[in-house]
Amino acid sequence: MDKRDRILKAALGLFNQYGFDNTPTARITKEAGVATGTLFNYFKNKEELINVLYLTCKESLTRRLSLGIEQETTFKSKLKRIYINYIGWSLDHTEEFLFFQQFCNASCIGETTRKEGLSKFNNIMELIAEGIEQEIIKKVNLDYMSNLLMGILNANTYYFIDNPSLAADEFFLETSFNFLWDSIKN
């Protein structure tokens, strides 16, 4: 792992544990095992660091979400693939998931970063819009539907984080997905 990646990893853990304001750059570099000034070779300041970290985590998530979608043929099967991928990513990357929960609306994440992060989900938003348009799922505005889906996804994710063995239980996974599906299907 190179120095930049070590800094990002250290920052992730420390931001989750202490928050943005209570995590000095000196603590990040110490945790990363690099010289104090090294952080500034890669990032202008702590604000740029957290914004890069935010986008790095978003890229990791969006790569995982798209796995296997092209093999699915129905709207429901595509949504289920996204659901399973999201749960799997969150279990494999719990620190990143918790980071999003803590910082998704934080003022330290810039508007440009937020927009870039959201753009990574365009293909999923298009899928949801298509489901609404074709009346496969309830006809509500896209913003409401995406917020509803994220709420259900995150509630399930927290449960799976607390009970990781259930992610391997096909029946439970199917049941948990059906709660999501039953709440949005038309």
C-alpha positions as CSV (number, residue, x, y, z in Angstrom):
1,M,0.0,0.0,0.0
2,D,1.5,3.4,-1.0
3,K,1.6,6.4,1.3
4,R,-1.4,8.1,-0.2
5,D,-3.5,4.9,0.3
6,R,-2.2,4.6,3.9
7,I,-3.2,8.2,4.5
8,L,-6.7,7.6,3.1
9,K,-7.1,4.4,5.2
10,A,-6.0,6.1,8.4
11,A,-8.2,9.1,7.7
12,L,-11.2,6.8,7.2
13,G,-10.8,5.2,10.5
14,L,-10.1,8.4,12.4
15,F,-12.9,10.4,10.8
16,N,-15.3,7.6,11.7
17,Q,-14.1,7.4,15.3
18,Y,-13.5,11.1,16.1
19,G,-15.3,13.1,13.4
20,F,-13.9,15.6,11.0
21,D,-13.2,18.5,13.3
22,N,-11.7,16.3,16.1
23,T,-9.2,14.6,13.7
24,P,-6.0,16.7,13.3
25,T,-3.8,16.0,10.3
26,A,-1.0,15.1,12.7
27,R,-3.0,12.2,14.1
28,I,-3.8,11.0,10.5
29,T,-0.1,11.0,9.5
30,K,0.9,9.3,12.7
31,E,-1.8,6.6,12.2
32,A,-0.7,6.2,8.6
33,G,3.0,5.9,9.6
34,V,4.2,8.7,7.4
35,A,6.0,12.0,8.2
36,T,3.8,14.9,9.3
37,G,4.2,16.9,6.0
38,T,3.6,13.9,3.8
39,L,-0.1,14.4,3.8
40,F,0.3,17.7,2.2
41,N,2.2,16.2,-0.7
42,Y,-1.0,14.4,-1.7
43,F,-3.7,16.8,-0.4
44,K,-3.9,20.6,-0.1
45,N,-5.6,20.4,3.3
46,K,-7.9,18.2,5.4
47,E,-10.9,19.3,3.5
48,E,-9.5,18.1,0.2
49,L,-8.5,14.8,1.9
50,I,-12.1,14.1,3.1
51,N,-13.5,15.0,-0.3
52,V,-11.1,12.7,-2.1
53,L,-11.9,10.0,0.5
54,Y,-15.6,10.5,-0.1
55,L,-15.2,10.0,-3.9
56,T,-12.8,7.0,-3.4
57,C,-15.5,5.3,-1.3
58,K,-18.2,6.1,-3.8
59,E,-16.2,4.7,-6.7
60,S,-15.6,1.5,-4.7
61,L,-19.4,1.2,-4.0
62,T,-20.5,1.9,-7.6
63,R,-18.0,-0.6,-9.0
64,R,-19.5,-3.2,-6.7
65,L,-23.2,-2.3,-7.4
66,S,-22.8,-2.8,-11.1
67,L,-21.4,-6.3,-10.9
68,G,-23.7,-8.8,-12.6
69,I,-26.4,-6.3,-13.5
70,E,-26.0,-6.8,-17.3
71,Q,-26.8,-10.5,-16.8
72,E,-30.1,-9.7,-15.2
73,T,-33.2,-9.5,-17.5
74,T,-36.0,-8.1,-15.4
75,F,-36.3,-4.9,-13.4
76,K,-36.9,-6.9,-10.2
77,S,-33.8,-9.1,-10.8
78,K,-31.7,-6.0,-11.5
79,L,-32.8,-4.3,-8.3
80,K,-32.2,-7.5,-6.4
81,R,-28.7,-7.7,-7.8
82,I,-28.0,-4.1,-6.7
83,Y,-29.5,-4.9,-3.3
84,I,-27.3,-8.0,-2.8
85,N,-24.2,-6.1,-4.1
86,Y,-24.9,-3.2,-1.7
87,I,-25.2,-5.6,1.3
88,G,-22.0,-7.4,0.2
89,W,-20.1,-4.2,-0.3
90,S,-21.2,-2.9,3.1
91,L,-20.1,-6.1,4.8
92,D,-16.7,-6.1,3.0
93,H,-16.3,-2.3,3.5
94,T,-18.0,-1.5,6.8
95,E,-15.7,1.4,7.5
96,E,-16.7,3.0,4.2
97,F,-20.4,2.4,4.8
98,L,-20.2,4.0,8.2
99,F,-18.2,6.9,6.7
100,F,-21.1,7.6,4.3
101,Q,-23.6,7.4,7.1
102,Q,-21.7,10.0,9.1
103,F,-20.6,12.3,6.3
104,C,-23.2,12.1,3.5
105,N,-24.7,15.4,4.6
106,A,-21.7,17.0,6.4
107,S,-20.7,20.5,5.4
108,C,-17.0,19.4,5.0
109,I,-18.1,17.5,1.8
110,G,-18.2,20.1,-0.9
111,E,-21.1,20.6,-3.3
112,T,-18.9,19.7,-6.3
113,T,-17.8,16.5,-4.6
114,R,-21.4,15.7,-3.8
115,K,-22.5,16.2,-7.4
116,E,-19.6,14.1,-8.7
117,G,-20.5,11.4,-6.2
118,L,-24.1,11.4,-7.2
119,S,-23.2,11.2,-10.9
120,K,-21.7,7.8,-10.3
121,F,-25.2,6.5,-9.6
122,N,-26.7,7.7,-12.9
123,N,-27.2,4.2,-14.3
124,I,-29.1,3.2,-11.1
125,M,-31.2,6.3,-11.1
126,E,-32.0,5.7,-14.8
127,L,-33.1,2.1,-13.9
128,I,-35.3,3.4,-11.1
129,A,-36.8,6.1,-13.4
130,E,-37.5,3.4,-15.9
131,G,-39.3,1.3,-13.3
132,I,-41.4,4.3,-12.3
133,E,-42.2,5.2,-16.0
134,Q,-43.1,1.6,-16.9
135,E,-45.2,1.5,-13.7
136,I,-43.3,-1.6,-12.4
137,I,-42.8,0.3,-9.2
138,K,-45.0,3.0,-7.6
139,K,-45.4,6.2,-9.5
140,V,-43.8,8.8,-7.3
141,N,-41.1,11.3,-8.0
142,L,-37.6,9.9,-8.5
143,D,-36.1,11.8,-5.6
144,Y,-38.6,10.3,-3.1
145,M,-38.2,6.8,-4.5
146,S,-34.4,6.9,-4.3
147,N,-34.6,8.2,-0.7
148,L,-37.0,5.5,0.3
149,L,-34.8,2.8,-1.3
150,M,-31.7,4.1,0.5
151,G,-33.6,4.2,3.8
152,I,-34.6,0.5,3.4
153,L,-31.2,-0.5,2.1
154,N,-29.4,1.2,5.0
155,A,-31.7,-0.3,7.6
156,N,-31.1,-3.8,6.2
157,T,-27.4,-3.1,5.9
158,Y,-27.1,-2.2,9.6
159,Y,-28.9,-5.4,10.5
160,F,-26.6,-7.5,8.3
161,I,-23.5,-5.7,9.8
162,D,-24.8,-6.8,13.3
163,N,-25.7,-10.3,12.0
164,P,-23.1,-11.0,9.2
165,S,-23.8,-14.7,9.0
166,L,-27.3,-14.0,7.7
167,A,-25.8,-12.6,4.5
168,A,-25.0,-16.3,3.6
169,D,-28.6,-17.4,4.4
170,E,-30.3,-17.4,1.0
171,F,-33.8,-17.5,2.5
172,F,-33.2,-14.6,4.8
173,L,-31.5,-12.6,2.1
174,E,-34.6,-13.2,-0.2
175,T,-37.0,-12.3,2.6
176,S,-35.1,-9.1,3.4
177,F,-35.1,-8.1,-0.3
178,N,-38.9,-8.8,-0.5
179,F,-39.5,-6.3,2.2
180,L,-37.9,-3.7,0.0
181,W,-39.7,-5.0,-3.1
182,D,-43.1,-5.1,-1.5
183,S,-42.8,-1.5,-0.4
184,I,-42.2,-0.2,-3.9
185,K,-43.8,-2.5,-6.4
186,N,-46.8,-1.3,-8.2
